[in-house]
């Protein structure tokens, strides 16, 4: 399994140049059973990363381009009348996939955004009173542009809380951008990537990550860190208990990626800004990530 994870990382590195930390974080979210939110400007490789991941795990990939006129049934699916059989038939929506890319999710209306709430948490959709399970594993990568606000609808806190972690790819360095041109000169395509891991392997890896040991002192450290966000004067709304669980699960997945069967404090410290920052509401126009970094310096490490 360790060898297959290394192959998965290498596969993603063939199309995404110089973003080792971002690739590792997306894999952590996948193995921890969560979802990832990419807040970045257009053209830095968000869609390419999602397609490469789906191709690498031999999974079904679907893409939703979120717009203000997108309806909830455009995501979940709908019942249509079949004249031949004389009854309604369910037409599945794009959520019935292993990897779902919700591109520019903040351009969809709140009603449409809410269509993702149930499926991201419970791995099922309910249409006309009937619940249907989506394929497993089910992994959502959502993107939003942090700069452009015209015609957008900010994600509500309940929606943000569904994402296990939030990250930004950022612009490549000069050397990385030159390397990118060299790779694409020969026309490297996602379809040329060979699957290196199956969907069943992903489910097995998730169960192995759950077995990674975490000392009670580290669990206490996570709780103290999360509770510090709720009592800080710089924060209007602190991190929810779902964030506490997410930090533990991602730390277990990261330890597994590093080849350990136990979590260390550095795992928690590395992941905290990505897992906690998007879940809190800063006060007075402050930025969330520096607040989490300041709390990491103030909360005692076991």
Wavefront OBJ file of the C-alpha trace (Angstrom):
o trace
v 0.000 0.000 0.000
v 2.892 2.372 0.736
v 4.253 1.690 -2.732
v 0.898 2.460 -4.317
v 0.663 5.775 -2.470
v 4.099 6.695 -3.774
v 2.941 5.804 -7.287
v -0.154 7.989 -6.809
v 1.999 10.931 -5.687
v 4.332 10.410 -8.641
v 1.410 10.211 -11.062
v -0.008 13.548 -9.877
v 3.472 15.072 -10.021
v 3.660 14.270 -13.739
v 0.907 16.788 -14.529
v 1.170 19.195 -11.555
v 4.660 20.683 -11.455
v 6.330 21.731 -8.202
v 3.309 21.533 -5.867
v 4.408 18.682 -3.611
v 2.679 20.057 -0.498
v -0.592 20.680 -2.356
v -0.547 17.175 -3.827
v 0.141 15.711 -0.395
v -2.723 17.696 1.165
v -5.210 16.540 -1.480
v -4.147 12.926 -0.931
v -4.515 13.449 2.839
v -8.087 14.686 2.333
v -8.849 11.694 0.095
v -7.472 9.131 2.567
v -9.097 10.837 5.545
v -12.509 10.548 3.884
v -13.069 14.292 3.501
v -13.251 16.896 0.740
v -10.937 19.696 -0.410
v -11.586 23.364 -1.205
v -9.103 25.081 -3.528
v -9.208 28.867 -3.214
v -7.117 30.160 -6.073
v -7.041 32.253 -9.232
v -7.934 30.618 -12.585
v -5.362 28.720 -14.600
v -3.075 27.351 -11.879
v -4.045 23.690 -12.337
v -7.050 23.065 -10.087
v -9.077 21.213 -12.747
v -5.970 19.378 -13.931
v -5.301 18.166 -10.395
v -8.854 16.827 -10.015
v -8.786 15.049 -13.400
v -5.351 13.555 -12.712
v -6.521 12.233 -9.344
v -9.613 10.602 -10.850
v -7.535 9.048 -13.620
v -4.929 7.775 -11.148
v -7.466 5.945 -8.962
v -9.347 4.517 -11.964
v -12.417 6.379 -10.781
v -15.245 8.161 -12.524
v -14.713 11.901 -12.875
v -17.486 14.493 -13.205
v -17.250 18.263 -13.438
v -19.847 20.888 -12.518
v -19.366 24.423 -13.792
v -21.257 26.424 -11.190
v -23.270 29.383 -12.500
v -26.136 31.449 -11.001
v -28.725 29.596 -13.112
v -27.562 26.131 -12.002
v -30.375 24.186 -10.306
v -30.085 21.622 -7.479
v -31.413 18.893 -9.790
v -28.556 19.679 -12.204
v -26.292 18.321 -9.463
v -28.275 15.545 -7.796
v -30.286 14.272 -10.761
v -34.033 14.156 -11.364
v -36.936 11.845 -12.173
v -38.097 11.831 -15.782
v -41.212 10.247 -17.297
v -40.585 7.201 -19.468
v -43.454 6.909 -21.937
v -42.493 3.376 -22.927
v -42.584 1.953 -19.392
v -45.277 4.339 -18.165
v -43.393 5.296 -15.004
v -40.794 7.732 -13.728
v -37.112 6.854 -14.034
v -34.272 8.441 -12.116
v -31.654 10.216 -14.226
v -28.484 10.433 -12.077
v -26.711 13.763 -11.783
v -22.941 14.393 -11.814
v -22.636 13.680 -8.062
v -22.718 9.973 -8.927
v -18.959 9.866 -9.410
v -15.810 9.032 -7.482
v -14.185 12.435 -7.961
v -16.446 15.472 -8.394
v -15.051 18.872 -9.357
v -17.358 21.766 -8.412
v -15.701 24.571 -10.333
v -16.253 28.134 -9.029
v -18.671 26.846 -6.414
v -19.328 30.347 -5.060
v -21.008 31.314 -8.361
v -23.904 28.967 -7.616
v -26.860 30.261 -5.614
v -27.218 29.228 -1.940
v -30.105 26.909 -2.897
v -27.878 25.056 -5.361
v -24.938 25.017 -2.968
v -27.170 23.330 -0.407
v -27.662 20.420 -2.804
v -24.100 19.371 -1.979
v -24.567 19.465 1.804
v -26.224 16.061 2.152
v -24.027 14.188 -0.304
v -20.765 15.576 1.141
v -21.700 14.512 4.660
v -23.801 11.364 4.218
v -22.598 10.061 0.810
v -26.172 10.003 -0.531
v -28.697 12.219 -2.301
v -32.438 12.396 -1.679
v -34.711 13.169 -4.633
v -38.516 13.054 -4.304
v -38.206 11.335 -0.933
v -35.945 8.520 -2.165
v -32.334 8.362 -0.916
v -29.664 6.957 -3.228
v -26.055 6.256 -2.276
v -23.266 7.666 -4.437
v -20.260 5.534 -5.484
v -17.470 4.956 -2.979
v -15.034 6.536 -2.565
v -16.742 9.885 -3.098
v -14.419 12.887 -3.113
v -15.308 16.516 -3.850
v -12.775 19.092 -4.996
v -14.388 22.532 -5.084
v -12.739 25.693 -6.385
v -13.444 29.354 -5.912
v -11.716 32.552 -6.998
v -10.718 34.562 -3.891
v -10.260 37.784 -5.892
v -13.365 38.172 -8.051
v -16.556 38.838 -6.073
v -18.943 40.129 -8.769
v -21.788 37.674 -9.314
v -20.716 35.357 -6.499
v -22.477 34.001 -3.412
v -20.193 33.430 -0.412
v -20.294 29.891 0.929
v -22.253 29.648 4.210
v -20.470 28.367 7.297
v -22.295 25.022 7.123
v -20.925 24.508 3.611
v -17.376 25.563 4.527
v -17.464 23.181 7.476
v -18.068 20.257 5.106
v -14.618 20.685 3.557
v -11.957 18.815 5.477
v -9.253 21.233 4.402
v -8.742 24.332 2.293
v -5.602 25.139 0.327
v -4.194 27.267 -2.453
v -1.945 26.028 -5.268
v -0.488 29.462 -5.962
v 1.568 30.555 -8.948
v 4.559 28.385 -9.951
v 8.117 29.646 -9.573
v 10.118 30.615 -12.654
v 11.846 27.226 -12.810
v 8.576 25.375 -12.263
v 6.839 27.317 -15.024
v 9.723 26.563 -17.397
v 9.538 22.886 -16.468
v 5.795 23.002 -17.116
v 6.389 24.294 -20.656
v 8.938 21.548 -21.313
v 6.479 18.861 -20.219
v 3.596 20.247 -22.251
v 5.748 20.747 -25.341
v 5.195 17.073 -26.183
v 1.489 17.334 -25.403
v 1.205 15.508 -22.070
v -2.442 14.631 -21.485
v -4.323 13.403 -18.459
v -5.703 10.522 -20.547
v -2.135 9.221 -20.891
v -1.826 8.700 -17.130
v -1.962 5.059 -16.109
v -4.209 4.200 -13.149
v -1.967 3.182 -10.251
v -4.547 2.477 -7.560
v -8.140 1.261 -7.566
v -11.197 2.678 -5.825
v -11.224 -0.407 -3.590
v -7.615 0.306 -2.611
v -8.624 3.821 -1.552
v -11.276 2.396 0.763
v -8.730 -0.027 2.239
v -6.237 2.790 2.734
v -8.881 4.795 4.588
v -9.424 1.931 7.017
v -5.657 1.654 7.546
v -5.425 5.385 8.293
v -8.063 5.012 10.998
v -5.753 2.543 12.767
v -2.926 5.055 13.110
v -2.348 5.643 16.810
v -2.758 9.039 18.426
v -1.647 9.610 22.011
v -4.147 11.153 24.416
v -1.788 14.082 24.993
v -2.006 14.883 21.276
v -5.788 14.606 21.356
v -5.759 17.042 24.270
v -3.507 19.348 22.213
v -6.021 19.302 19.342
v -8.893 20.080 21.710
v -6.954 22.959 23.336
v -6.099 24.358 19.907
v -9.692 24.259 18.709
v -11.075 25.678 21.948
v -8.564 28.526 21.702
v -10.266 29.646 18.466
v -13.569 29.920 20.343
v -12.168 32.097 23.142
v -9.887 34.329 21.060
v -10.858 38.009 20.869
v -9.750 38.022 17.227
v -12.389 35.440 16.266
v -16.145 36.018 15.933
v -17.029 32.349 15.404
v -14.664 29.556 16.406
v -14.076 26.102 14.966
v -16.858 23.527 15.360
v -16.445 20.019 16.818
v -16.459 18.741 13.229
v -13.202 20.621 12.798
v -11.769 18.877 15.860
v -12.502 15.469 14.339
v -11.189 16.584 10.935
v -7.848 17.647 12.427
v -7.405 14.240 14.051
v -8.379 12.300 10.920
v -6.090 14.331 8.650
v -3.212 13.964 11.117
v -3.671 10.187 11.028
v -3.684 10.230 7.208
v -0.555 12.400 7.063
v 1.273 10.117 9.503
v 0.313 7.155 7.301
v 1.646 8.968 4.217
v 4.916 9.555 6.045
v 5.214 5.836 6.787
v 4.365 6.000 10.504
v 1.697 4.199 12.518
v 1.542 7.028 15.059
v 0.894 10.780 14.961
v 3.468 13.339 16.106
v 2.885 17.019 17.062
v 4.429 18.218 13.798
v 1.619 16.506 11.871
v -0.981 18.536 13.757
v 1.010 21.780 13.460
v 1.445 21.366 9.696
v -2.236 20.638 9.053
v -3.877 23.085 11.486
v -3.859 26.155 9.156
v -5.372 24.116 6.306
v -8.009 22.382 8.449
v -9.032 25.166 10.837
v -8.602 28.532 9.060
v -11.590 28.243 6.692
v -13.874 27.147 9.553
v -13.564 30.287 11.689
v -14.843 33.825 11.160
v -12.209 36.441 12.048
v -13.225 39.648 13.801
v -12.586 43.128 12.471
v -11.558 42.154 8.958
v -8.597 40.069 10.093
v -7.293 37.112 8.110
v -7.948 33.627 9.436
v -4.677 31.860 8.648
v -2.406 34.233 10.664
v -4.789 33.810 13.622
v -4.363 30.027 13.526
v -0.585 30.407 13.196
v -0.554 32.701 16.238
v -2.599 30.185 18.242
v -0.128 27.455 17.271
v 2.600 29.532 18.883
v 0.603 30.209 22.055
v -0.953 26.777 22.783
v 1.576 24.511 24.617
v 2.840 21.550 22.607
v 2.839 18.157 24.384
l 1 2 3 4 5 6 7 8 9 10 11 12 13 14 15 16 17 18 19 20 21 22 23 24 25 26 27 28 29 30 31 32 33 34 35 36 37 38 39 40 41 42 43 44 45 46 47 48 49 50 51 52 53 54 55 56 57 58 59 60 61 62 63 64 65 66 67 68 69 70 71 72 73 74 75 76 77 78 79 80 81 82 83 84 85 86 87 88 89 90 91 92 93 94 95 96 97 98 99 100 101 102 103 104 105 106 107 108 109 110 111 112 113 114 115 116 117 118 119 120 121 122 123 124 125 126 127 128 129 130 131 132 133 134 135 136 137 138 139 140 141 142 143 144 145 146 147 148 149 150 151 152 153 154 155 156 157 158 159 160 161 162 163 164 165 166 167 168 169 170 171 172 173 174 175 176 177 178 179 180 181 182 183 184 185 186 187 188 189 190 191 192 193 194 195 196 197 198 199 200 201 202 203 204 205 206 207 208 209 210 211 212 213 214 215 216 217 218 219 220 221 222 223 224 225 226 227 228 229 230 231 232 233 234 235 236 237 238 239 240 241 242 243 244 245 246 247 248 249 250 251 252 253 254 255 256 257 258 259 260 261 262 263 264 265 266 267 268 269 270 271 272 273 274 275 276 277 278 279 280 281 282 283 284 285 286 287 288 289 290 291 292 293 294 295 296 297 298 299 300 301 302
